[in-house]
Amino acid sequence: MKLPRVSTVVAAAVLAPAVLFPSSASAADAPQPAGVSGPDTASGSAPDAAPGGNGSTGSNGSNGGTEADGQEQRDRAEIQKILADPNTGPGVREAAQKALKGGAAELRHFLTVELAKNRMDDLRVKLSQIMDGGGPAVRAAANKALDNGDAAVLKFFAEDLATAQAEDADRAEIQKILADPNTGPGVREAAQKALKGGAAELRHFLTVELAKNRADDNRVRVSQILATGGREAREGAEKALDGSDTDVAKWLAEGWPTAKASDDRVAVFVALSDKNTGPHVLEAAKKALTGTPADVARFLEELPKLRASDNRVKVSQLTETGGPAVREAAAKAMEGSDADIAKFLAEGWTTARAADEAAANKPADKPADQPADQPAGQPAGQQDQGAQQPQGVQPAALTGTTTDTAATTTGTTGTTGATTGTLAATGTEGLGWEAGGAGAALAAGAALVALSRRRSAES
């Protein structure tokens, strides 16, 4: 009975260390998974325990945190680079600044989601602005892009915008050519035709047609100067036409201004030498000759108006100082145009002045029923007493002879003589043809009365 009890105690003592300290043996003796190294038991050191409790690195370990921090820094740097770009639009800029105030999630969301959307919105805003300020071709291309989605908008900025801007530049250049007053008719016609076409027609005009039509117009212009210009201009034009198109263009640009300035001064001296030149023209001409060629040219342009002003002053004076016909014609001319006044001075004034002179030199008119040989002022039917009265029967009042019988019988001879003497004393010369006629009529009446009474006494 004692032996089994001792055996049991011995067995328990032998097994106790194995039960109390199993971990060291199991850790050293347990088989390891492929690819995982076990702890270094020879050194006697133990590995650091991980937060998970088994010594392995989890998802929230130190390596995971370092990777996340690196991605956030890269996103933040990328957004700051976007903000530094001057071409970044307002929508992208606002969203980027907001993302920078957040954390890693906000930065990543901006770069992966918001950036593309805000960038397209900014492009559409910019496209609208370009359309508002662009030319016809740019507006047409922008409208087309806005109607055809994001791809069309991107294509507009990548290709269509430059093409449309070139077309609008050609159109503006042609319009500038048309606005130049020196553009000739040939160039003008071809330019207007090109403006009705598209980009190809505009470019063809500028690169091909313009030079040819301009050369033709230059030769036409020089031919006109040859026909109408002054002496120096005609000489230069003739020489230029014998040369090339380049010679013609050079003479128009350099030779003609010099020749024209010389001819213009000659024209001013001609105006000054005209005896009919009025005060306004004289004053302006003298002032122009002391100025530049442009001042002289301006005077010649204004010369018709200055002459018209002087003409009106002259005609106005004639309405005050001329004869009846001149005054009437001058007043009528003043109611008309400058051309009417110039015509009156050239033609009407001479005619009206001749009419006034003829009226002043014309003798007094005789009554219609008076014989041609009867003196002016003598009553119709009355004969000249000195020429037609019989010599044996002369009125006493006209001859100065008296008879005693007439004096005794009637006593009228003295009265008649007194009457005649009174008329002789007043006289008729210097009174005009009206006073002379009245005196002759009174003398004839007195003679007839005396003759009648004498015959009565003799009978």
C-alpha positions in Angstrom: 0.0 0.0 0.0 2.9 2.4 0.6 4.5 1.8 -2.7 1.8 3.1 -5.0 1.4 6.3 -2.8 5.1 7.1 -3.2 5.0 6.5 -6.9 2.2 8.9 -7.2 4.1 11.7 -5.5 7.2 11.1 -7.6 5.2 11.3 -10.8 3.6 14.5 -9.7 7.0 16.1 -8.9 8.4 15.0 -12.3 5.5 16.5 -14.3 5.1 19.8 -12.5 7.7 21.8 -14.4 6.2 20.8 -17.7 2.8 21.9 -16.7 3.9 25.2 -15.1 6.2 26.4 -17.9 4.9 25.1 -21.2 5.4 28.3 -23.3 9.1 28.2 -23.7 9.1 24.8 -25.0 6.1 25.3 -27.3 7.5 28.5 -28.8 10.8 26.9 -29.5 9.5 23.6 -30.8 6.4 24.7 -32.7 6.7 24.7 -36.6 6.8 28.1 -38.3 4.7 29.2 -41.4 6.5 29.6 -44.7 7.8 33.1 -45.2 7.6 34.1 -41.5 10.8 34.0 -39.4 10.6 33.2 -35.8 12.2 35.0 -32.9 15.9 34.8 -32.4 16.0 32.4 -29.3 19.7 32.0 -29.4 20.3 35.6 -28.4 17.9 35.4 -25.6 16.0 38.6 -26.7 12.3 38.8 -27.1 10.5 40.9 -29.9 8.4 44.0 -29.1 4.8 43.2 -28.7 2.5 44.8 -31.2 -0.7 46.5 -30.2 -2.5 43.5 -31.4 -0.9 41.4 -28.8 0.8 38.8 -31.1 3.9 40.8 -32.1 2.8 41.3 -35.8 2.3 44.8 -37.6 -1.4 45.6 -38.2 -3.2 47.9 -40.6 -3.0 50.8 -38.1 0.7 50.2 -37.5 3.5 52.6 -38.0 4.1 51.8 -41.7 0.4 52.4 -42.6 0.5 55.8 -40.9 3.7 56.9 -42.8 2.2 55.9 -46.1 -1.0 57.9 -45.5 1.0 60.9 -44.4 3.0 60.8 -47.6 -0.1 60.7 -49.8 -1.6 63.7 -48.1 1.5 65.7 -48.6 1.7 64.9 -52.3 -2.0 65.9 -52.7 -1.5 69.1 -50.9 1.5 70.0 -53.1 -0.4 69.2 -56.3 -3.3 71.5 -55.3 -0.9 74.3 -54.4 0.7 73.9 -57.9 -2.7 74.2 -59.4 -3.3 77.5 -57.5 0.0 78.9 -58.7 -1.0 78.5 -62.3 -2.3 81.9 -63.6 -4.6 80.1 -66.0 -6.5 78.4 -63.2 -10.2 79.5 -63.3 -12.1 81.0 -60.5 -14.2 77.8 -59.9 -11.2 75.6 -59.6 -9.4 78.1 -57.4 -12.2 78.4 -54.9 -12.6 74.6 -54.6 -8.9 74.1 -54.2 -8.6 76.7 -51.5 -11.5 75.0 -49.6 -9.8 71.6 -49.9 -6.5 72.9 -48.5 -8.4 73.7 -45.3 -9.4 70.1 -44.8 -7.6 66.8 -44.3 -6.4 64.0 -46.5 -9.9 63.0 -47.5 -10.9 66.5 -48.7 -7.6 66.9 -50.7 -8.1 63.5 -52.4 -11.8 64.2 -53.2 -10.9 67.6 -54.8 -8.2 66.0 -57.0 -10.3 63.0 -58.0 -13.8 64.4 -58.3 -14.1 68.2 -58.0 -11.1 69.3 -60.2 -12.4 68.0 -63.5 -15.9 69.3 -62.9 -14.8 72.8 -61.9 -12.3 72.9 -64.7 -15.0 72.3 -67.3 -17.2 74.9 -65.7 -14.4 77.5 -65.8 -13.7 76.6 -69.5 -17.4 77.2 -70.4 -17.3 80.6 -68.6 -14.2 81.6 -70.4 -15.6 80.4 -73.7 -18.7 82.7 -73.2 -16.4 85.6 -72.4 -14.4 85.0 -75.6 -17.6 84.7 -77.6 -18.9 88.1 -76.3 -15.7 89.9 -77.3 -14.7 87.9 -80.4 -15.3 88.5 -84.1 -17.8 86.7 -86.3 -15.8 83.6 -86.8 -14.9 83.2 -83.0 -18.6 83.7 -82.1 -19.7 81.1 -84.5 -17.1 78.6 -83.3 -17.9 79.3 -79.6 -21.6 78.8 -80.1 -21.0 75.5 -81.8 -18.8 74.3 -79.0 -21.3 75.3 -76.3 -23.9 73.2 -78.0 -21.9 70.0 -78.3 -20.6 68.9 -74.9 -17.4 68.9 -73.0 -15.4 67.4 -75.8 -16.4 70.2 -78.2 -15.4 72.8 -75.6 -11.9 71.2 -75.2 -11.5 71.1 -79.0 -12.5 74.7 -79.2 -9.6 75.8 -77.0 -7.2 73.3 -78.6 -7.9 74.0 -82.3 -10.9 76.0 -83.3 -10.1 79.2 -81.4 -6.8 79.9 -83.2 -8.4 79.2 -86.6 -11.4 81.5 -85.9 -9.1 84.2 -84.6 -7.0 84.1 -87.8 -10.2 84.4 -89.9 -11.4 87.4 -87.9 -7.9 89.1 -88.2 -8.1 88.7 -92.0 -11.6 90.2 -92.0 -10.5 93.1 -89.9 -7.5 93.8 -92.2 -9.8 93.9 -95.2 -12.2 96.3 -93.5 -9.3 98.5 -92.6 -8.3 98.6 -96.3 -11.9 99.6 -97.3 -11.8 102.4 -94.7 -8.8 104.0 -96.3 -9.9 106.8 -98.6 -6.9 106.2 -100.8 -8.1 102.7 -101.7 -8.8 102.4 -105.4 -12.0 101.1 -107.0 -10.4 97.8 -108.1 -9.2 96.9 -104.6 -12.5 98.1 -103.1 -14.6 95.9 -105.3 -12.5 92.7 -104.7 -12.4 93.4 -101.0 -16.1 93.7 -100.7 -16.5 90.4 -102.6 -14.0 88.6 -100.3 -15.9 89.8 -97.2 -19.0 87.9 -98.4 -17.0 84.6 -98.3 -15.3 82.6 -95.6 -11.7 82.1 -94.3 -10.4 80.8 -97.7 -11.7 83.8 -99.7 -10.4 86.3 -97.2 -6.9 84.8 -97.2 -6.9 84.6 -101.0 -7.7 88.2 -101.4 -5.0 89.3 -99.0 -2.3 87.1 -100.4 -3.1 87.1 -104.1 -5.7 89.7 -105.3 -4.7 92.7 -103.2 -1.3 93.3 -104.8 -2.6 92.9 -108.4 -5.6 95.2 -107.9 -3.6 97.8 -106.1 -1.1 98.0 -108.9 -3.9 98.5 -111.4 -5.5 101.2 -109.3 -2.2 103.0 -108.9 -1.8 103.2 -112.6 -5.3 104.6 -113.1 -4.6 107.2 -110.4 -1.4 108.3 -112.0 -3.1 108.6 -115.3 -5.7 110.9 -113.8 -3.0 113.1 -112.3 -1.4 113.2 -115.7 -4.6 114.6 -117.1 -5.6 117.1 -114.4 -2.5 117.9 -112.3 -0.2 120.9 -112.4 3.0 121.1 -114.5 5.3 119.3 -112.1 2.8 116.6 -111.3 2.2 115.9 -114.9 5.9 115.5 -115.6 6.4 113.1 -112.7 3.3 111.1 -113.6 4.4 110.6 -117.1 7.8 109.4 -116.0 6.3 107.0 -113.4 3.9 105.4 -115.9 6.9 104.4 -118.1 8.3 102.3 -115.2 7.2 99.3 -113.2 4.4 98.8 -110.7 7.0 99.5 -108.0 8.0 102.8 -109.7 4.4 103.9 -109.9 3.7 103.1 -106.2 6.9 104.9 -105.1 6.0 108.0 -107.1 2.5 108.1 -105.6 4.0 107.7 -102.1 7.0 110.1 -102.4 7.1 112.0 -105.7 3.5 113.2 -106.0 3.3 115.0 -102.6 6.3 117.1 -103.5 5.0 117.9 -107.0 1.6 118.7 -105.7 2.9 121.0 -103.0 4.8 123.0 -105.7 1.7 123.1 -108.0 -0.6 124.2 -105.2 1.6 127.2 -104.4 1.4 128.2 -108.0 -2.4 127.9 -107.9 -2.5 130.3 -104.9 -0.4 132.9 -106.7 -2.8 132.6 -109.6 -5.8 133.3 -107.3 -4.0 136.3 -105.9 -3.3 137.8 -109.3 -7.0 137.6 -110.4 -8.4 141.1 -110.5 -11.8 139.8 -109.4 -10.4 138.2 -106.2 -12.3 139.5 -103.1 -11.0 140.4 -99.6 -11.8 137.0 -98.1 -9.8 135.1 -100.7 -6.9 137.6 -100.5 -6.5 137.3 -96.8 -6.7 133.5 -96.7 -4.3 133.2 -99.6 -1.6 135.3 -98.0 -2.0 133.3 -94.7 -1.7 130.0 -96.6 1.5 131.0 -98.3 3.2 131.5 -94.9 2.2 128.0 -93.7 2.9 124.4 -94.6 2.0 122.5 -97.8 -1.1 121.2 -95.9 -2.2 124.8 -95.2 -1.9 125.6 -98.9 -3.8 122.5 -99.9 -6.5 123.4 -97.3 -6.8 126.9 -98.8 -7.4 125.5 -102.3 -10.1 123.2 -100.9 -11.8 126.1 -99.2 -11.3 128.5 -102.2 -14.8 127.9 -103.7 -16.5 128.8 -100.4 -14.3 131.9 -99.9 -15.1 133.1 -103.4 -18.8 132.5 -102.8 -18.6 134.7 -99.7 -16.9 137.5 -101.6 -19.4 137.2 -104.4 -22.3 137.6 -102.0 -20.7 140.7 -100.5 -20.3 142.3 -104.0 -23.8 141.5 -105.1 -25.2 142.9 -101.8 -23.4 146.1 -102.6 -24.9 146.2 -106.1 -28.4 146.0 -104.6 -27.7 149.3 -102.9 -25.7 151.2 -105.5 -26.7 149.9 -108.9 -29.4 151.2 -111.3 -32.9 150.0 -111.3 -32.3 147.0 -113.5 -29.0 146.1 -111.7 -30.7 146.3 -108.3 -33.6 144.1 -109.4 -31.3 141.5 -110.9 -29.0 141.5 -107.9 -31.8 141.1 -105.4 -33.1 138.1 -107.3 -29.6 136.6 -107.4 -29.2 137.0 -103.6 -32.3 134.8 -103.1 -30.6 131.9 -105.0 -27.6 129.7 -104.6 -23.9 130.5 -104.8 -24.0 129.3 -108.4 -26.8 131.8 -109.1 -24.8 134.6 -107.7 -21.7 133.6 -109.7 -23.8 133.5 -112.9 -25.2 137.0 -112.2 -21.7 138.4 -111.7 -20.5 136.7 -114.9 -23.5 137.5 -117.1 -26.5 139.1 -115.5 -24.7 142.1 -114.2 -23.5 143.2 -117.6 -26.9 142.8 -119.1 -28.6 144.8 -116.3 -26.1 147.6 -116.4 -26.5 148.0 -120.2 -30.3 148.3 -119.6 -29.8 151.0 -117.1 -27.4 152.9 -119.4 -29.8 152.7 -122.3 -32.6 154.0 -120.1 -30.5 157.0 -119.0 -29.6 158.0 -122.6 -33.1 157.5 -124.1 -34.8 160.9 -125.2 -38.2 161.9 -123.8 -41.1 160.0 -125.4 -43.7 161.9 -127.5 -47.4 161.3 -127.2 -48.6 158.6 -129.5 -50.9 161.0 -131.6 -48.4 163.7 -131.9 -46.9 164.2 -135.4 -43.2 163.3 -135.8 -42.3 166.9 -136.9 -44.2 168.6 -134.1 -42.0 170.0 -131.3 -42.2 168.1 -128.0 -44.6 169.7 -125.5 -46.9 171.3 -128.1 -50.5 170.2 -127.8 -51.8 167.7 -130.4 -53.3 169.5 -133.4 -51.6 172.8 -132.6 -49.3 174.1 -135.3 -46.0 176.0 -134.5 -47.0 179.6 -134.6 -43.6 180.9 -135.8 -43.4 178.4 -138.6 -47.0 178.0 -139.8 -48.7 181.4 -139.1 -49.2 183.6 -142.2 -46.8 186.6 -142.1 -49.6 189.1 -142.7 -51.4 188.0 -139.6 -48.9 187.8 -136.7 -50.2 187.9 -133.1 -49.3 191.1 -131.5 -48.1 189.4 -128.5 -45.5 187.4 -130.5 -44.4 190.3 -132.9 -44.6 193.3 -130.6 -46.8 195.3 -133.3 -50.0 197.0 -132.0 -52.8 198.9 -133.8 -54.6 201.9 -132.6 -58.0 200.5 -133.7 -57.5 197.3 -131.7 -56.3 199.3 -128.7 -59.2 201.9 -129.1 -61.9 199.3 -129.8 -61.1 196.5 -127.4 -58.2 197.7 -125.2 -56.9 194.2 -125.2 -53.6 194.7 -126.9 -51.9 195.9 -123.8 -53.2 193.0 -121.9 -52.0 190.6 -124.5 -48.6 192.2 -124.6 -48.4 192.1 -120.8 -49.2 188.5 -120.8 -46.6 187.8 -123.4 -44.1 189.8 -121.6 -44.8 188.0 -118.4 -44.2 184.6 -120.1 -41.0 185.9 -121.6 -39.8 187.0 -118.3 -40.3 183.6 -116.6 -38.8 181.7 -119.4 -39.0 177.9 -120.1 -35.4 176.9 -120.5 -34.2 174.8 -117.7 -37.7 173.8 -116.5 -37.9 170.6 -118.5 -40.0 169.5 -121.3 -43.2 169.8 -119.2 -42.8 173.5 -118.3 -41.8 174.4 -121.9 -44.9 172.7 -123.3 -47.2 174.6 -120.9 -45.7 178.0 -121.8 -46.0 177.4 -125.5 -49.7 176.5 -125.1 -50.5 179.8 -123.2 -48.7 181.9 -125.8 -50.6 180.3 -128.7 -54.0 180.8 -126.9 -53.3 184.5 -126.4 -52.4 185.0 -130.0 -55.6 183.4 -131.2 -57.7 185.7 -129.0 -55.9 188.8 -130.4 -56.3 187.7 -134.0 -60.0 187.1 -133.6 -60.6 190.5 -132.1 -58.6 192.3 -134.8 -60.6 190.7 -137.6 -63.8 191.7 -135.9 -62.7 195.4 -135.8 -61.6 195.4 -139.4 -64.9 194.0 -140.6 
